[in-house]
Amino acid sequence: MFTVNAYAAPSATEPLIQTTVERRDVGPHDVLIEIKYAGICHSDIHHVRGDWGPVHYPVAPGHEITGVVTQVGSEVSKHAVDDRVGVGCMVNSCRTCDSCLKGEEQYCLNGSTLTYGSVDRDGTPTQGGYTTHIVVDEDFAVRIPDSVTLDEAAPLLCAGITTYSPLHRWGAGPGKKVAIVGLGGLGHMGVKFAHAMGAEVTVLSQSLKKMDDGLRLGADHYYATSDPATFDELAGTFDLIVNTVSAKLDVDAYLSLLGVGGTMVNVGAPAEPLSLNVFSLLARGRSYAGSSIGGIRETQEMLDFCGEHGIGAEIETIPVQSTNEAYERVLSSDVRYRFVIDIATLA
């Protein structure tokens, strides 16, 4: 084991502070990554504050990680020193279940190993990207295309793949009408991807205050869901709706916007249960689904797509010392559209 500098939460009620965490030594199949940037995800805040269950403190969060390989294990074949790489929400899985064998490690039947807050297969606790270095199995590091800067690439490892995966799976493309619910950290990436895939893109947001941004990012239309007329005007319109918000919604109202055979996919994770009337599905053969990040293969596909289409996240880069302030701004929706920590400021 060796020690690296970190910005971590000492408890659920205290602010994050500068400290150190331990990393395992580089094994035969591992790569050591010098972290350059780490995005701030709402999940980081939930975890460090204990919203999702018991936490082993101190914990350094962060699962939107980009950096450079500085050391490789003796049997590594996928990466080399100086490669630009990223690490997302998971750093291992069982590799043997049906989901893993299909390249869908995020649905590992034995539980994927999360980038922070988990115990890896070798028994070492995982710590995330608010640190100077991370050691991961080569299979769970992905290549960052040269055409995407490392700071704008960081949020692609969570916000990016979370929206790319359902758009890809449910066939967003030319001739398809796609709605993105919410224009935040996830939603702004959904707009970029759906537009680049060739779909006709509509943003459904609580208000019109971000309309100029939505149209600039690639939306063809922008509607306020606070206006009841929106649901009358758009009834039966969409082939696919991707809901990125983590608030309680009137699911039936949104399902009414789908055409025959259309699908609504939840990627946001509200704290309270959602309910629906099954007749909202039966009436026009609609489907209601969920999606969680993507497997390693699809994450690499997403990054390559970003490289080909010049896609990166809209970011506000901050020093690590501003992390606690950034958390409060995330909670008040005061960010357009993702905070990214410059790890060089973690002395």
KADA-V865691 format. One record per residue. N is the residue number from 1. RES is the residue in three letters. OMEGA is omega in radians with two decimals (999 if undefined). Layout:
# KADA-V865691
n = {N:N}
res = {RES:RES}
omega = {OMEGA:OMEGA}
This chain:
# KADA-V865691
n = {1:2:3:4:5:6:7:8:9:10:11:12:13:14:15:16:17:18:19:20:21:22:23:24:25:26:27:28:29:30:31:32:33:34:35:36:37:38:39:40:41:42:43:44:45:46:47:48:49:50:51:52:53:54:55:56:57:58:59:60:61:62:63:64:65:66:67:68:69:70:71:72:73:74:75:76:77:78:79:80:81:82:83:84:85:86:87:88:89:90:91:92:93:94:95:96:97:98:99:100:101:102:103:104:105:106:107:108:109:110:111:112:113:114:115:116:117:118:119:120:121:122:123:124:125:126:127:128:129:130:131:132:133:134:135:136:137:138:139:140:141:142:143:144:145:146:147:148:149:150:151:152:153:154:155:156:157:158:159:160:161:162:163:164:165:166:167:168:169:170:171:172:173:174:175:176:177:178:179:180:181:182:183:184:185:186:187:188:189:190:191:192:193:194:195:196:197:198:199:200:201:202:203:204:205:206:207:208:209:210:211:212:213:214:215:216:217:218:219:220:221:222:223:224:225:226:227:228:229:230:231:232:233:234:235:236:237:238:239:240:241:242:243:244:245:246:247:248:249:250:251:252:253:254:255:256:257:258:259:260:261:262:263:264:265:266:267:268:269:270:271:272:273:274:275:276:277:278:279:280:281:282:283:284:285:286:287:288:289:290:291:292:293:294:295:296:297:298:299:300:301:302:303:304:305:306:307:308:309:310:311:312:313:314:315:316:317:318:319:320:321:322:323:324:325:326:327:328:329:330:331:332:333:334:335:336:337:338:339:340:341:342:343:344:345:346:347}
res = {MET:PHE:THR:VAL:ASN:ALA:TYR:ALA:ALA:PRO:SER:ALA:THR:GLU:PRO:LEU:ILE:GLN:THR:THR:VAL:GLU:ARG:ARG:ASP:VAL:GLY:PRO:HIS:ASP:VAL:LEU:ILE:GLU:ILE:LYS:TYR:ALA:GLY:ILE:CYS:HIS:SER:ASP:ILE:HIS:HIS:VAL:ARG:GLY:ASP:TRP:GLY:PRO:VAL:HIS:TYR:PRO:VAL:ALA:PRO:GLY:HIS:GLU:ILE:THR:GLY:VAL:VAL:THR:GLN:VAL:GLY:SER:GLU:VAL:SER:LYS:HIS:ALA:VAL:ASP:ASP:ARG:VAL:GLY:VAL:GLY:CYS:MET:VAL:ASN:SER:CYS:ARG:THR:CYS:ASP:SER:CYS:LEU:LYS:GLY:GLU:GLU:GLN:TYR:CYS:LEU:ASN:GLY:SER:THR:LEU:THR:TYR:GLY:SER:VAL:ASP:ARG:ASP:GLY:THR:PRO:THR:GLN:GLY:GLY:TYR:THR:THR:HIS:ILE:VAL:VAL:ASP:GLU:ASP:PHE:ALA:VAL:ARG:ILE:PRO:ASP:SER:VAL:THR:LEU:ASP:GLU:ALA:ALA:PRO:LEU:LEU:CYS:ALA:GLY:ILE:THR:THR:TYR:SER:PRO:LEU:HIS:ARG:TRP:GLY:ALA:GLY:PRO:GLY:LYS:LYS:VAL:ALA:ILE:VAL:GLY:LEU:GLY:GLY:LEU:GLY:HIS:MET:GLY:VAL:LYS:PHE:ALA:HIS:ALA:MET:GLY:ALA:GLU:VAL:THR:VAL:LEU:SER:GLN:SER:LEU:LYS:LYS:MET:ASP:ASP:GLY:LEU:ARG:LEU:GLY:ALA:ASP:HIS:TYR:TYR:ALA:THR:SER:ASP:PRO:ALA:THR:PHE:ASP:GLU:LEU:ALA:GLY:THR:PHE:ASP:LEU:ILE:VAL:ASN:THR:VAL:SER:ALA:LYS:LEU:ASP:VAL:ASP:ALA:TYR:LEU:SER:LEU:LEU:GLY:VAL:GLY:GLY:THR:MET:VAL:ASN:VAL:GLY:ALA:PRO:ALA:GLU:PRO:LEU:SER:LEU:ASN:VAL:PHE:SER:LEU:LEU:ALA:ARG:GLY:ARG:SER:TYR:ALA:GLY:SER:SER:ILE:GLY:GLY:ILE:ARG:GLU:THR:GLN:GLU:MET:LEU:ASP:PHE:CYS:GLY:GLU:HIS:GLY:ILE:GLY:ALA:GLU:ILE:GLU:THR:ILE:PRO:VAL:GLN:SER:THR:ASN:GLU:ALA:TYR:GLU:ARG:VAL:LEU:SER:SER:ASP:VAL:ARG:TYR:ARG:PHE:VAL:ILE:ASP:ILE:ALA:THR:LEU:ALA}
omega = {3.02:-3.00:3.09:3.09:-3.07:2.95:-2.91:3.08:3.10:3.10:-3.12:-3.01:-3.12:3.08:3.05:-3.12:3.04:-3.10:3.06:3.01:-3.12:3.01:3.08:3.04:-3.12:3.12:-3.08:-3.09:-3.08:2.93:3.02:-3.09:2.94:-3.04:3.09:-3.09:3.07:3.09:3.07:3.12:3.09:3.11:3.10:-3.10:3.11:-3.05:-3.04:3.13:3.04:-3.10:-3.03:3.10:-3.09:-3.11:3.04:-3.10:-0.05:3.13:3.03:-3.12:3.11:3.08:2.98:-2.87:2.97:-3.13:-3.05:3.10:3.12:3.12:3.10:3.09:-3.02:-3.10:3.14:3.13:-3.02:-3.07:3.12:3.09:-3.13:3.05:3.04:-3.01:3.07:3.06:-3.10:-2.94:-3.11:-3.09:3.08:3.02:-3.05:3.12:-3.01:-3.10:-3.11:-3.13:-3.14:-3.13:3.07:-3.10:3.12:-3.06:3.13:3.12:3.14:-3.07:3.09:3.09:3.06:3.13:-3.11:-3.06:3.01:3.11:3.11:2.98:-3.10:-3.08:3.12:3.09:3.14:3.11:3.13:3.06:-2.96:-2.90:3.06:-3.09:-3.09:-3.09:3.05:3.07:-3.14:3.00:-3.08:-3.11:-3.08:2.96:-3.10:-3.10:3.05:3.13:-3.12:-3.07:3.11:-3.14:-3.06:3.13:3.12:3.12:-3.02:-3.12:3.09:-3.07:3.02:-3.12:-3.12:-3.08:3.14:3.12:3.12:-3.02:3.12:3.10:3.11:-3.07:-3.09:2.88:3.03:-3.11:-3.13:3.13:-3.13:3.08:-3.04:3.04:3.04:3.13:3.13:3.09:3.10:-3.12:3.08:-3.01:-3.11:3.05:3.09:3.11:-3.13:-3.10:-3.10:3.10:-3.13:3.10:3.07:-3.13:2.95:-2.90:3.06:3.01:3.03:-3.06:-3.11:-3.13:-3.14:-3.01:3.12:-3.04:-3.13:3.09:-3.10:3.13:3.10:-3.10:3.07:3.11:3.05:-3.10:-3.11:-3.09:3.07:-3.13:3.05:3.11:-3.12:-3.14:3.12:-3.08:3.05:-3.08:-3.03:-3.12:3.08:-3.00:-2.81:2.99:-3.06:3.00:3.05:-3.11:-3.07:-3.04:-3.12:3.08:3.12:-3.12:2.97:-3.03:-3.13:3.13:-3.14:3.08:3.13:3.13:3.13:2.99:3.13:3.12:-3.12:-3.09:2.97:-3.09:3.06:2.93:2.99:-3.07:3.12:-3.09:-3.11:-3.10:3.03:3.12:3.11:3.03:-3.05:3.12:3.03:3.10:-3.05:-2.97:-3.10:3.10:-3.11:3.10:3.08:-2.97:3.06:-3.14:-3.10:-3.10:3.13:3.08:-3.11:3.14:-3.13:3.08:3.09:3.09:3.12:3.14:3.10:3.08:3.10:3.11:-3.12:-3.04:3.10:-3.08:2.97:3.12:2.98:-2.94:2.91:-3.10:-3.07:2.95:-3.09:-3.11:3.12:-3.04:-3.11:3.07:3.13:3.10:-3.13:3.12:3.05:-3.10:3.12:3.11:-3.13:3.07:3.06:0.04:3.10:2.99:3.07:-3.12:3.00:-3.03:3.05:3.12:3.08:-3.01:999}
